[in-house]
Amino acid sequence: LNTLVAKRRDMKTLRGLLPKGVNISDEEALDGIVLNEHNRRLAEEKQRSCFAKLAGITITPLLRALGFCLTEDVIWKRVKATNTKIKELEQKEYDVSAVFVTFETEQGQRTALEAMNFSQVEVFTNTAITADPSALFRGNTVLNCCEAADPDAIRWNDLKCTTFEICIRQLLTFGVTCALVGLSGYVLFLTRIKVSTTIFSIILSATNSLVPMIVRILVSYEKHRREGAMQASLYVKVTLFRWMNAVIVTWLITPFLVTLGESSMDLISTINATMLSEMLLAPFLRYFDIMTLLDRHYFAPRAKTEAQMLSCFKGGWYNLAERFTDLTKVLLLCIFYSPFYPFIYFLGAATLFLQYWVDKFLLLRSWKRAPTVGADTPRFSRRYFSTAAIVIGVIGAGYAYARSPFTFLCSCREGDCDGLTDSTTFTNVSLLNSTVLESVETPTEGYYYCDQKYLGFPPIPSKQDYSLQWMTPSQEDLTRTFGWFCVAVVAIYGVYALFSPTIKLTLSLVTGVYEPKGIDQRKDFSSGVGIECFGYIPSLEVDGFHFPLLACNIDDVDVGLIKWKDPNHMKEDAHRQYDEHNMIFDVSRERRNAVFSAVKHFPPSWSSKTE
């Protein structure tokens, strides 16, 4: 499939390089057409200016080495090499990766899944331990059955990948994401210390908006059998980056002594600038999507074919997982820094309000349609990350109350430190903001150094050293209550988010764990074909094509099972409108059934589709 997609992509690029009206389906005539176009281009290059010739021998070779700005002759040679590879690959035998079965009723689906509810040990060893022998496939095979995702959410090209390959690719991309977090943290550290908090907040919002595009490229290298799994992987990586950038890195690079204060370098000023940037700059960057504007106003008027022009109006890319990370980031910012800056809750509410309306406008007017993934992403966010943001925020608030007043000073109480109560005058005192004071006189009461920064968990008064106690009596009461509350919150999160899934995973090894979800809607599948019910038709979403590429023979199925139609190729035989988008016509006729998926449709006798 990857080879067939590569050919289609190269042919689409070649169509844009050749003159208008050329029939690229006639591959025999293309040799002469490509040669003529190649000679014409060489003649034009000789007439170019000196600057264009200089760019042609410096920048152009570098771009071509990366796969960009390829000439028509290079692409045509690659297409012919791909044709040879396709002929070799179509002679191989391919095993079935997965089987999808659609039932006429929801009750029939649940009955089948309950009957074939095997444990993982039974599946792995192919031994029916507690299973009914009548539920075995052909009487001797234990099948690994589960409820499938929506047809849109199946990543057909990744079904063949093994679990080991999937895990290795995810570990590699996670490592690259961690490296990006470290690099971004270092840049933010230098910006905040040596430039200003305003530039720091602008860079922070810009990276939070741009890095998801880089993470998307990384995730495209991964393999996932379901779109929901891909969304979860993207969610984890983008959340890691945004949480670390917006909250953890900001907290770590802030000097302890400037936690409280009114100067531009202090933490409160940094938080205020960060929230204002998230409120205004982040929605602004999403609204003015540069690539979408370029597609619509620059590339579309210069397109050579109608298909190229239509592909420029597909809309901007968005991802539900990426949008949920913005929600949890603002939530974490508000809870984590609320002890220092209670007004942050109002800023957070205003930020979410603006993001909601900007996203709603873009969703209805600008963004392209995203795959149907159901409730997996919201459920994943709510169970693990929204709750984790609350837990981390509560713990951060507990340490904020316990470390107050952030001075590294303990007051000399009566009789505690004799000889330290006299006032002292210091000259030429250099502050952290580079200000130099001529003289500073200490108050009558003496102070000594005590470490308020390193406090164990939970943040309670007993974690103070015996001789280094800085908390006031009221502060001790507050931190004692809040510290044990942190312990309770962590315990509840562990049971809710970690313990319950672990127990379910452990039970799945020895017994089936399938449970029906929701209420039986009592709707027949055939009554909704073409309206709300669609079949598992193997197809691939490929960037640059405004319709999916089919990978199966659809002659024996109702075209209503396909979720989309091409209005540019409407024909009397509805099946023929999909021929241009079906990759089975890219291989020889005799090998189509052996190479591509088999799709069968057996509608009931009462269905109008059989009349």
TORROVEX-316479 format. One record per residue (C-alpha): residue number from 1; residue in one letter; x, y, z. Coordinates in Angstrom, 2 decimals, decimal comma. Example, Ala and Ser with C-alpha at 12.3 -4.5 7.8 and 13.67 -1.06 7.14 Angstrom:
2
{1 a {12,30 -4,50 7,80}}
{2 s {13,67 -1,06 7,14}}
This chain:
611
{1 l {0,00 0,00 0,00}}
{2 n {2,83 2,41 0,80}}
{3 t {4,30 1,82 -2,65}}
{4 l {0,95 2,40 -4,36}}
{5 v {0,45 5,61 -2,38}}
{6 a {3,96 6,77 -3,32}}
{7 k {3,14 6,24 -7,00}}
{8 r {-0,12 8,17 -6,73}}
{9 r {1,66 11,01 -4,98}}
{10 d {4,39 11,16 -7,63}}
{11 m {1,84 11,10 -10,45}}
{12 k {-0,03 13,96 -8,81}}
{13 t {3,19 15,98 -8,58}}
{14 l {4,07 15,13 -12,18}}
{15 r {0,65 16,35 -13,36}}
{16 g {1,44 19,75 -11,86}}
{17 l {4,78 19,98 -13,69}}
{18 l {3,52 19,02 -17,14}}
{19 p {1,46 21,28 -19,44}}
{20 k {-2,27 21,54 -18,92}}
{21 g {-4,39 18,94 -20,69}}
{22 v {-1,79 16,14 -20,63}}
{23 n {-3,32 12,70 -20,04}}
{24 i {-0,98 11,19 -17,46}}
{25 s {-2,91 7,90 -17,47}}
{26 d {-1,28 7,14 -20,84}}
{27 e {2,09 6,11 -19,45}}
{28 e {3,48 5,06 -22,85}}
{29 a {3,10 8,58 -24,27}}
{30 l {4,52 10,20 -21,17}}
{31 d {8,12 9,36 -22,13}}
{32 g {8,01 11,79 -25,05}}
{33 i {6,03 14,43 -23,15}}
{34 v {8,43 14,40 -20,22}}
{35 l {11,43 14,61 -22,56}}
{36 n {9,96 17,62 -24,38}}
{37 e {9,15 19,38 -21,12}}
{38 h {12,65 18,63 -19,84}}
{39 n {14,24 20,22 -22,92}}
{40 r {11,96 23,24 -22,68}}
{41 r {12,88 23,76 -19,02}}
{42 l {16,62 23,54 -19,78}}
{43 a {16,23 26,18 -22,50}}
{44 e {14,45 28,49 -20,06}}
{45 e {17,13 28,00 -17,42}}
{46 k {19,78 29,29 -19,81}}
{47 q {17,88 32,60 -20,05}}
{48 r {17,63 33,11 -16,28}}
{49 s {19,29 35,96 -14,40}}
{50 c {22,61 35,57 -12,58}}
{51 f {20,87 35,52 -9,22}}
{52 a {18,56 32,68 -10,35}}
{53 k {21,53 30,73 -11,71}}
{54 l {23,39 31,20 -8,41}}
{55 a {20,38 29,88 -6,50}}
{56 g {20,19 26,97 -8,95}}
{57 i {23,70 25,78 -8,08}}
{58 t {23,50 26,43 -4,32}}
{59 i {20,00 26,19 -2,82}}
{60 t {18,22 24,03 -5,40}}
{61 p {20,57 20,97 -5,08}}
{62 l {20,07 21,03 -1,32}}
{63 l {16,29 21,12 -1,66}}
{64 r {16,35 18,29 -4,20}}
{65 a {18,48 16,19 -1,85}}
{66 l {15,67 16,59 0,71}}
{67 g {13,02 15,56 -1,83}}
{68 f {11,77 19,03 -2,79}}
{69 c {11,76 20,87 -6,13}}
{70 l {12,27 17,66 -8,12}}
{71 t {12,17 17,96 -11,90}}
{72 e {9,71 16,12 -14,15}}
{73 d {12,34 13,70 -15,50}}
{74 v {13,45 12,67 -11,99}}
{75 i {9,87 12,09 -10,88}}
{76 w {9,05 10,11 -14,03}}
{77 k {12,08 7,86 -13,51}}
{78 r {10,95 7,28 -9,93}}
{79 v {7,45 6,41 -11,13}}
{80 k {8,81 3,80 -13,53}}
{81 a {10,97 2,34 -10,75}}
{82 t {7,90 2,24 -8,52}}
{83 n {5,94 0,39 -11,23}}
{84 t {8,63 -2,27 -11,33}}
{85 k {8,52 -2,59 -7,53}}
{86 i {4,72 -2,89 -7,58}}
{87 k {4,91 -5,79 -10,05}}
{88 e {7,33 -7,55 -7,72}}
{89 l {5,28 -6,94 -4,57}}
{90 e {1,97 -8,04 -6,09}}
{91 q {3,39 -11,53 -6,66}}
{92 k {3,85 -12,09 -2,92}}
{93 e {1,32 -13,73 -0,63}}
{94 y {-0,01 -11,64 2,27}}
{95 d {-1,58 -12,92 5,48}}
{96 v {-4,77 -11,44 6,87}}
{97 s {-4,04 -8,78 9,52}}
{98 a {-7,54 -8,32 10,96}}
{99 v {-11,16 -9,21 10,29}}
{100 f {-14,03 -6,77 10,87}}
{101 v {-17,61 -8,00 11,23}}
{102 t {-20,65 -5,73 11,31}}
{103 f {-23,85 -7,11 12,90}}
{104 e {-27,39 -6,21 11,91}}
{105 t {-28,34 -5,46 15,53}}
{106 e {-26,41 -4,22 18,53}}
{107 q {-27,74 -7,11 20,59}}
{108 g {-26,24 -9,56 18,09}}
{109 q {-22,86 -7,87 18,43}}
{110 r {-23,00 -8,04 22,24}}
{111 t {-24,05 -11,69 22,23}}
{112 a {-21,12 -12,62 19,98}}
{113 l {-18,59 -10,67 22,05}}
{114 e {-19,85 -12,18 25,30}}
{115 a {-19,61 -15,69 23,83}}
{116 m {-16,05 -15,07 22,61}}
{117 n {-14,89 -13,22 25,74}}
{118 f {-11,57 -15,06 26,11}}
{119 s {-8,65 -14,27 28,42}}
{120 q {-5,27 -13,20 27,03}}
{121 v {-3,68 -16,43 28,26}}
{122 e {-6,22 -18,44 26,26}}
{123 v {-5,56 -16,34 23,17}}
{124 f {-1,77 -16,52 23,52}}
{125 t {-1,65 -20,29 24,16}}
{126 n {-4,63 -21,09 21,88}}
{127 t {-6,13 -23,16 24,68}}
{128 a {-9,78 -23,05 25,76}}
{129 i {-9,45 -23,04 29,56}}
{130 t {-12,82 -21,59 30,60}}
{131 a {-14,21 -20,89 27,12}}
{132 d {-17,12 -22,72 25,59}}
{133 p {-15,76 -25,08 22,87}}
{134 s {-18,60 -24,01 20,58}}
{135 a {-17,13 -20,47 20,51}}
{136 l {-13,84 -21,63 18,99}}
{137 f {-13,11 -20,79 15,38}}
{138 r {-13,36 -23,98 13,29}}
{139 g {-13,46 -25,86 16,59}}
{140 n {-9,76 -25,42 17,44}}
{141 t {-8,74 -21,74 17,35}}
{142 v {-9,19 -19,13 20,10}}
{143 l {-9,76 -15,75 18,46}}
{144 n {-8,78 -12,43 19,99}}
{145 c {-12,11 -10,59 19,64}}
{146 c {-12,85 -7,03 20,73}}
{147 e {-15,26 -4,24 19,90}}
{148 a {-13,95 -2,30 16,91}}
{149 a {-13,62 1,46 16,68}}
{150 d {-15,60 3,49 14,16}}
{151 p {-14,70 2,83 10,50}}
{152 d {-13,13 6,31 10,25}}
{153 a {-10,89 5,55 13,22}}
{154 i {-9,24 2,44 11,74}}
{155 r {-5,69 2,98 10,46}}
{156 w {-5,77 0,30 7,79}}
{157 n {-2,16 0,56 6,76}}
{158 d {-0,91 -0,08 10,33}}
{159 l {-2,99 -3,17 11,16}}
{160 k {-0,12 -5,47 10,19}}
{161 c {2,36 -3,87 12,64}}
{162 t {3,43 -5,88 15,66}}
{163 t {3,13 -4,63 19,23}}
{164 f {6,93 -4,58 19,54}}
{165 e {7,33 -2,32 16,50}}
{166 i {4,60 0,00 17,78}}
{167 c {6,27 0,33 21,22}}
{168 i {9,78 0,91 19,81}}
{169 r {8,60 3,71 17,53}}
{170 q {6,70 5,36 20,38}}
{171 l {9,77 5,23 22,64}}
{172 l {11,93 6,86 19,96}}
{173 t {9,47 9,70 19,35}}
{174 f {9,04 10,17 23,10}}
{175 g {12,80 10,58 23,45}}
{176 v {12,85 13,23 20,72}}
{177 t {9,97 15,02 22,47}}
{178 c {11,91 15,06 25,74}}
{179 a {14,89 16,55 23,88}}
{180 l {12,61 19,28 22,50}}
{181 v {11,40 19,99 26,04}}
{182 g {14,99 20,38 27,24}}
{183 l {15,96 22,65 24,34}}
{184 s {12,88 24,83 24,77}}
{185 g {13,48 25,05 28,53}}
{186 y {17,05 26,24 27,97}}
{187 v {15,93 28,92 25,49}}
{188 l {13,23 30,10 27,90}}
{189 f {15,75 30,20 30,75}}
{190 l {18,13 32,43 28,77}}
{191 t {15,26 34,65 27,60}}
{192 r {13,85 35,20 31,08}}
{193 i {17,19 35,82 32,79}}
{194 k {18,88 37,93 30,12}}
{195 v {16,06 39,58 28,14}}
{196 s {12,63 40,19 29,70}}
{197 t {9,53 38,41 30,95}}
{198 t {7,48 39,88 28,08}}
{199 i {9,68 38,29 25,41}}
{200 f {9,74 35,14 27,57}}
{201 s {5,92 34,91 27,52}}
{202 i {5,76 35,57 23,75}}
{203 i {8,31 32,82 23,03}}
{204 l {6,44 30,51 25,41}}
{205 s {3,11 30,99 23,61}}
{206 a {4,76 30,73 20,19}}
{207 t {6,47 27,44 21,03}}
{208 n {3,26 26,08 22,56}}
{209 s {1,53 26,80 19,23}}
{210 l {4,29 25,65 16,86}}
{211 v {5,66 22,56 18,62}}
{212 p {2,42 20,53 18,14}}
{213 m {3,15 20,70 14,40}}
{214 i {6,60 19,18 15,04}}
{215 v {5,09 16,57 17,36}}
{216 r {2,53 15,74 14,67}}
{217 i {5,39 14,96 12,28}}
{218 l {7,00 12,76 14,94}}
{219 v {3,74 10,91 15,60}}
{220 s {3,30 10,30 11,87}}
{221 y {6,42 8,11 12,13}}
{222 e {4,65 5,95 14,71}}
{223 k {2,34 3,04 13,95}}
{224 h {-1,13 2,80 15,48}}
{225 r {-3,97 0,44 14,70}}
{226 r {-6,64 2,92 15,78}}
{227 e {-6,95 6,67 15,35}}
{228 g {-7,76 6,92 19,05}}
{229 a {-4,36 5,41 19,93}}
{230 m {-2,63 7,92 17,68}}
{231 q {-4,59 10,74 19,31}}
{232 a {-3,57 9,47 22,75}}
{233 s {0,10 9,39 21,75}}
{234 l {-0,11 12,92 20,36}}
{235 y {-1,97 14,03 23,49}}
{236 v {0,72 12,70 25,82}}
{237 k {3,61 14,31 23,94}}
{238 v {1,98 17,71 23,41}}
{239 t {0,79 17,76 27,03}}
{240 l {4,29 16,90 28,27}}
{241 f {5,76 19,76 26,27}}
{242 r {3,14 22,35 27,21}}
{243 w {2,99 21,44 30,89}}
{244 m {6,76 21,47 31,20}}
{245 n {7,09 24,76 29,31}}
{246 a {4,23 26,71 30,83}}
{247 v {4,37 25,48 34,43}}
{248 i {7,30 23,32 35,47}}
{249 v {10,11 25,10 33,56}}
{250 t {8,82 28,51 34,65}}
{251 w {8,80 27,36 38,25}}
{252 l {12,26 25,76 38,09}}
{253 i {14,07 28,69 36,45}}
{254 t {12,62 31,24 38,89}}
{255 p {15,16 32,06 41,65}}
{256 f {13,73 31,21 45,05}}
{257 l {14,22 34,72 46,42}}
{258 v {12,20 36,38 43,63}}
{259 t {9,13 34,18 44,02}}
{260 l {7,24 37,06 45,64}}
{261 g {7,69 40,64 44,54}}
{262 e {6,59 43,32 42,13}}
{263 s {9,58 43,61 39,79}}
{264 s {9,39 42,36 36,19}}
{265 m {11,65 39,40 37,00}}
{266 d {9,51 38,11 39,87}}
{267 l {7,28 35,07 39,50}}
{268 i {3,98 36,93 39,74}}
{269 s {4,91 39,25 36,87}}
{270 t {5,98 36,25 34,80}}
{271 i {2,71 34,41 35,49}}
{272 n {0,68 37,49 34,58}}
{273 a {2,56 37,92 31,28}}
{274 t {2,19 34,21 30,50}}
{275 m {-1,58 34,20 31,06}}
{276 l {-2,08 37,35 28,98}}
{277 s {-0,03 35,79 26,19}}
{278 e {-2,07 32,57 26,33}}
{279 m {-5,27 34,64 26,30}}
{280 l {-4,39 36,81 23,31}}
{281 l {-1,40 35,53 21,34}}
{282 a {-2,26 31,80 21,19}}
{283 p {-5,79 32,30 19,72}}
{284 f {-4,38 34,94 17,35}}
{285 l {-1,82 32,47 15,96}}
{286 r {-4,50 29,83 15,45}}
{287 y {-6,86 32,28 13,75}}
{288 f {-4,21 33,55 11,31}}
{289 d {-3,09 30,13 10,13}}
{290 i {-0,18 31,02 7,84}}
{291 m {-0,16 27,79 5,83}}
{292 t {-3,92 27,91 5,21}}
{293 l {-3,69 31,53 4,07}}
{294 l {-0,84 30,64 1,68}}
{295 d {-2,80 27,70 0,26}}
{296 r {-5,92 29,75 -0,40}}
{297 h {-4,41 33,02 -1,60}}
{298 y {-1,10 32,03 -3,21}}
{299 f {-1,00 28,37 -4,26}}
{300 a {-4,67 28,02 -5,29}}
{301 p {-4,60 30,77 -7,97}}
{302 r {-1,43 29,21 -9,39}}
{303 a {-2,71 25,62 -9,48}}
{304 k {-2,51 23,95 -12,90}}
{305 t {-5,37 21,50 -12,34}}
{306 e {-8,75 21,65 -10,65}}
{307 a {-7,72 18,89 -8,25}}
{308 q {-4,70 20,90 -7,12}}
{309 m {-6,86 23,97 -6,62}}
{310 l {-9,46 22,07 -4,58}}
{311 s {-6,75 20,56 -2,37}}
{312 c {-5,76 24,11 -1,39}}
{313 f {-9,21 24,65 0,13}}
{314 k {-9,34 21,60 2,36}}
{315 g {-8,94 23,80 5,42}}
{316 g {-6,45 24,01 8,24}}
{317 w {-5,36 21,05 10,29}}
{318 y {-6,60 20,59 13,82}}
{319 n {-6,57 17,77 16,28}}
{320 l {-8,94 17,12 19,16}}
{321 a {-6,12 15,82 21,35}}
{322 e {-4,07 18,97 20,75}}
{323 r {-7,02 21,17 21,71}}
{324 f {-7,56 19,25 24,95}}
{325 t {-3,95 19,92 25,94}}
{326 d {-4,68 23,67 25,92}}
{327 l {-7,53 23,10 28,36}}
{328 t {-5,45 21,05 30,81}}
{329 k {-2,52 23,50 30,50}}
{330 v {-4,68 26,47 31,54}}
{331 l {-6,23 24,38 34,32}}
{332 l {-2,80 23,43 35,65}}
{333 l {-1,52 27,03 35,43}}
{334 c {-4,47 28,32 37,45}}
{335 i {-4,35 25,74 40,24}}
{336 f {-0,54 25,60 40,50}}
{337 y {0,02 29,36 40,78}}
{338 s {-3,22 30,40 42,53}}
{339 p {-1,55 30,69 45,99}}
{340 f {0,79 33,36 44,60}}
{341 y {-1,72 35,06 42,29}}
{342 p {-5,43 34,40 43,07}}
{343 f {-6,48 36,67 40,19}}
{344 i {-5,18 33,97 37,83}}
{345 y {-8,56 32,20 38,02}}
{346 f {-10,23 35,16 36,31}}
{347 l {-7,48 35,25 33,67}}
{348 g {-7,90 31,50 33,15}}
{349 a {-11,66 31,84 32,70}}
{350 a {-11,15 34,64 30,16}}
{351 t {-8,52 32,55 28,33}}
{352 l {-10,83 29,54 28,02}}
{353 f {-13,71 31,80 26,95}}
{354 l {-11,69 33,32 24,09}}
{355 q {-10,22 29,96 23,06}}
{356 y {-13,69 28,42 22,94}}
{357 w {-15,12 31,04 20,58}}
{358 v {-12,04 31,19 18,36}}
{359 d {-11,98 27,39 18,08}}
{360 k {-15,73 27,29 17,38}}
{361 f {-15,35 29,82 14,57}}
{362 l {-12,42 27,93 13,04}}
{363 l {-14,18 24,58 13,40}}
{364 l {-17,23 25,82 11,49}}
{365 r {-15,47 28,08 8,96}}
{366 s {-11,84 27,13 8,44}}
{367 w {-10,63 23,77 9,77}}
{368 k {-10,99 20,61 7,74}}
{369 r {-12,93 17,59 8,93}}
{370 a {-11,12 15,41 11,45}}
{371 p {-11,49 11,61 11,70}}
{372 t {-14,32 10,28 13,85}}
{373 v {-12,68 8,93 17,01}}
{374 g {-15,69 8,85 19,31}}
{375 a {-15,34 9,65 22,99}}
{376 d {-11,90 8,06 23,44}}
{377 t {-9,95 11,33 23,57}}
{378 p {-12,28 13,16 26,03}}
{379 r {-12,44 10,05 28,21}}
{380 f {-8,64 9,67 28,14}}
{381 s {-8,16 13,36 28,99}}
{382 r {-10,69 13,33 31,79}}
{383 r {-9,43 10,15 33,40}}
{384 y {-5,69 10,82 33,36}}
{385 f {-4,70 14,38 32,50}}
{386 s {-7,46 16,65 33,77}}
{387 t {-7,28 14,90 37,12}}
{388 a {-3,46 14,92 37,01}}
{389 a {-3,50 18,68 36,44}}
{390 i {-5,62 19,10 39,57}}
{391 v {-3,35 16,80 41,60}}
{392 i {-0,13 18,55 40,50}}
{393 g {-1,75 21,93 41,09}}
{394 v {-2,84 20,97 44,62}}
{395 i {0,64 19,67 45,49}}
{396 g {2,25 22,84 44,11}}
{397 a {-0,14 24,95 46,18}}
{398 g {0,74 22,94 49,29}}
{399 y {4,45 23,63 48,85}}
{400 a {3,72 27,31 48,12}}
{401 y {2,00 27,70 51,50}}
{402 a {4,69 25,70 53,31}}
{403 r {7,68 27,61 51,86}}
{404 s {6,31 31,07 52,53}}
{405 p {7,75 33,75 52,96}}
{406 f {10,48 32,59 50,45}}
{407 t {13,34 34,47 52,13}}
{408 f {15,79 31,79 53,36}}
{409 l {15,58 33,60 56,74}}
{410 c {14,42 32,39 60,15}}
{411 s {13,58 34,95 62,81}}
{412 c {15,54 34,92 66,11}}
{413 r {12,99 34,29 68,78}}
{414 e {13,58 35,22 72,39}}
{415 g {16,61 33,35 73,70}}
{416 d {17,09 31,36 70,51}}
{417 c {20,14 33,10 69,06}}
{418 d {22,01 35,41 71,37}}
{419 g {24,32 37,94 69,76}}
{420 l {22,33 38,18 66,52}}
{421 t {19,80 40,80 67,60}}
{422 d {21,96 43,87 67,00}}
{423 s {21,37 45,89 63,86}}
{424 t {24,00 45,68 61,13}}
{425 t {24,70 47,98 58,19}}
{426 f {25,80 46,58 54,81}}
{427 t {27,23 48,71 52,00}}
{428 n {27,20 48,27 48,19}}
{429 v {24,51 45,57 48,25}}
{430 s {23,90 44,02 44,79}}
{431 l {20,35 42,72 44,20}}
{432 l {19,28 39,99 41,76}}
{433 n {17,98 42,56 39,27}}
{434 s {21,51 44,11 39,14}}
{435 t {20,48 47,08 41,27}}
{436 v {23,20 48,21 43,70}}
{437 l {22,19 49,83 47,01}}
{438 e {24,69 52,05 48,82}}
{439 s {23,72 50,79 52,28}}
{440 v {21,21 48,45 53,89}}
{441 e {20,55 48,34 57,62}}
{442 t {19,09 45,21 59,12}}
{443 p {16,24 45,56 61,63}}
{444 t {16,69 45,23 65,32}}
{445 e {15,50 41,65 65,28}}
{446 g {18,14 39,21 64,07}}
{447 y {17,76 36,51 61,43}}
{448 y {19,71 33,43 60,48}}
{449 y {19,81 31,34 57,31}}
{450 c {17,39 28,44 57,03}}
{451 d {16,61 26,34 53,97}}
{452 q {12,93 26,77 53,04}}
{453 k {13,31 25,33 49,55}}
{454 y {13,90 21,63 50,11}}
{455 l {10,91 20,24 51,94}}
{456 g {9,88 16,60 51,87}}
{457 f {6,48 15,17 51,00}}
{458 p {3,92 15,83 52,29}}
{459 p {4,57 19,55 52,92}}
{460 i {3,68 19,58 56,62}}
{461 p {5,31 21,42 59,57}}
{462 s {7,07 18,29 60,87}}
{463 k {9,25 18,28 57,72}}
{464 q {11,11 21,33 59,05}}
{465 d {14,41 20,73 60,78}}
{466 y {14,26 21,14 64,53}}
{467 s {16,60 24,17 64,53}}
{468 l {15,36 25,64 61,25}}
{469 q {11,69 26,41 61,77}}
{470 w {10,26 29,39 59,92}}
{471 m {6,51 28,74 59,99}}
{472 t {4,22 30,82 62,17}}
{473 p {1,60 29,01 64,31}}
{474 s {-1,23 29,86 61,89}}
{475 q {0,93 28,79 58,94}}
{476 e {1,62 25,46 60,63}}
{477 d {-2,10 24,82 61,06}}
{478 l {-2,77 25,62 57,40}}
{479 t {0,10 23,55 55,98}}
{480 r {-0,71 20,60 58,23}}
{481 t {-4,26 20,47 56,90}}
{482 f {-3,25 21,16 53,31}}
{483 g {-0,33 18,70 53,41}}
{484 w {-2,50 15,76 54,44}}
{485 f {-5,08 16,87 51,90}}
{486 c {-2,34 16,48 49,24}}
{487 v {-1,76 12,92 50,43}}
{488 a {-5,49 12,16 50,15}}
{489 v {-5,68 13,66 46,63}}
{490 v {-2,67 11,61 45,44}}
{491 a {-4,20 8,43 46,90}}
{492 i {-7,56 9,06 45,24}}
{493 y {-5,86 9,75 41,90}}
{494 g {-3,80 6,56 42,21}}
{495 v {-6,93 4,47 42,77}}
{496 y {-9,01 6,22 40,10}}
{497 a {-6,45 6,58 37,29}}
{498 l {-3,87 3,87 37,91}}
{499 f {-5,09 1,14 40,25}}
{500 s {-8,39 0,41 38,49}}
{501 p {-6,87 0,00 34,96}}
{502 t {-4,05 -2,11 36,41}}
{503 i {-6,55 -4,45 38,07}}
{504 k {-8,51 -4,73 34,82}}
{505 l {-5,32 -5,47 32,86}}
{506 t {-4,33 -8,15 35,36}}
{507 l {-7,77 -9,77 35,26}}
{508 s {-7,70 -9,82 31,45}}
{509 l {-4,81 -12,29 31,63}}
{510 v {-6,94 -14,95 33,31}}
{511 t {-10,51 -14,08 32,34}}
{512 g {-12,50 -12,14 29,78}}
{513 v {-13,21 -8,53 30,74}}
{514 y {-15,66 -7,46 28,03}}
{515 e {-18,59 -5,41 29,31}}
{516 p {-21,28 -3,81 27,10}}
{517 k {-21,16 -0,02 27,11}}
{518 g {-24,25 2,13 27,02}}
{519 i {-27,82 1,16 26,25}}
{520 d {-28,91 -0,91 23,28}}
{521 q {-30,32 1,63 20,80}}
{522 r {-32,47 -1,07 19,13}}
{523 k {-31,68 0,19 15,62}}
{524 d {-31,08 -2,10 12,67}}
{525 f {-27,87 -1,48 10,75}}
{526 s {-29,45 -1,77 7,31}}
{527 s {-32,09 0,88 8,06}}
{528 g {-29,34 3,49 8,49}}
{529 v {-26,98 2,60 5,61}}
{530 g {-25,81 5,76 3,89}}
{531 i {-27,25 7,96 6,63}}
{532 e {-25,68 7,07 9,96}}
{533 c {-24,37 3,53 9,39}}
{534 f {-21,26 2,92 7,32}}
{535 g {-19,13 -0,13 6,65}}
{536 y {-15,50 -1,04 7,26}}
{537 i {-14,22 -0,17 3,79}}
{538 p {-10,38 -0,13 3,77}}
{539 s {-9,19 3,32 2,71}}
{540 l {-6,25 5,63 3,35}}
{541 e {-6,29 9,35 4,13}}
{542 v {-3,30 10,78 2,23}}
{543 d {-2,14 14,39 2,46}}
{544 g {-2,58 16,17 -0,86}}
{545 f {-5,64 14,14 -1,93}}
{546 h {-9,05 15,58 -1,13}}
{547 f {-10,68 12,12 -1,18}}
{548 p {-9,49 8,92 0,55}}
{549 l {-7,82 6,18 -1,50}}
{550 l {-9,75 2,90 -1,43}}
{551 a {-7,89 -0,38 -1,05}}
{552 c {-10,53 -3,03 -1,83}}
{553 n {-12,97 -4,24 -4,45}}
{554 i {-16,35 -2,59 -3,79}}
{555 d {-18,36 -4,28 -6,56}}
{556 d {-20,12 -6,59 -4,07}}
{557 v {-21,07 -3,93 -1,50}}
{558 d {-23,63 -1,17 -1,29}}
{559 v {-21,91 2,17 -2,05}}
{560 g {-23,98 3,63 0,79}}
{561 l {-21,54 1,90 3,14}}
{562 i {-18,85 4,34 1,93}}
{563 k {-19,05 7,56 3,90}}
{564 w {-18,12 9,93 1,07}}
{565 k {-18,98 10,58 -2,57}}
{566 d {-17,08 12,33 -5,35}}
{567 p {-19,48 14,87 -6,94}}
{568 n {-17,07 15,37 -9,85}}
{569 h {-17,44 11,77 -11,06}}
{570 m {-21,15 10,97 -10,68}}
{571 k {-22,14 8,12 -13,04}}
{572 e {-25,12 5,83 -13,63}}
{573 d {-23,29 2,95 -12,02}}
{574 a {-22,57 4,39 -8,57}}
{575 h {-19,63 2,02 -8,11}}
{576 r {-17,74 3,59 -11,03}}
{577 q {-17,49 7,02 -9,39}}
{578 y {-14,92 5,53 -7,01}}
{579 d {-12,68 3,96 -9,68}}
{580 e {-10,36 6,96 -9,86}}
{581 h {-9,80 6,75 -6,09}}
{582 n {-9,40 2,97 -5,90}}
{583 m {-5,86 1,59 -5,81}}
{584 i {-6,90 -1,88 -7,02}}
{585 f {-6,65 -0,50 -10,57}}
{586 d {-2,94 0,17 -10,01}}
{587 v {-2,15 -3,59 -9,99}}
{588 s {-2,80 -6,34 -12,51}}
{589 r {-6,34 -7,71 -12,67}}
{590 e {-5,41 -11,30 -11,84}}
{591 r {-3,69 -10,34 -8,56}}
{592 r {-6,28 -7,91 -7,16}}
{593 n {-8,19 -10,42 -5,06}}
{594 a {-4,97 -11,87 -3,64}}
{595 v {-3,43 -8,53 -2,68}}
{596 f {-6,35 -6,39 -1,50}}
{597 s {-8,92 -6,79 1,25}}
{598 a {-12,10 -8,74 0,62}}
{599 v {-15,30 -6,87 1,52}}
{600 k {-18,68 -8,62 1,46}}
{601 h {-22,15 -7,29 2,21}}
{602 f {-25,09 -9,54 3,13}}
{603 p {-28,14 -7,33 3,70}}
{604 p {-31,27 -8,92 5,19}}
{605 s {-34,16 -9,84 2,93}}
{606 w {-36,40 -7,05 4,27}}
{607 s {-33,83 -4,35 3,44}}
{608 s {-34,78 -2,03 0,60}}
{609 k {-31,24 -2,41 -0,73}}
{610 t {-32,09 -5,94 -1,90}}
{611 e {-35,31 -5,02 -3,70}}
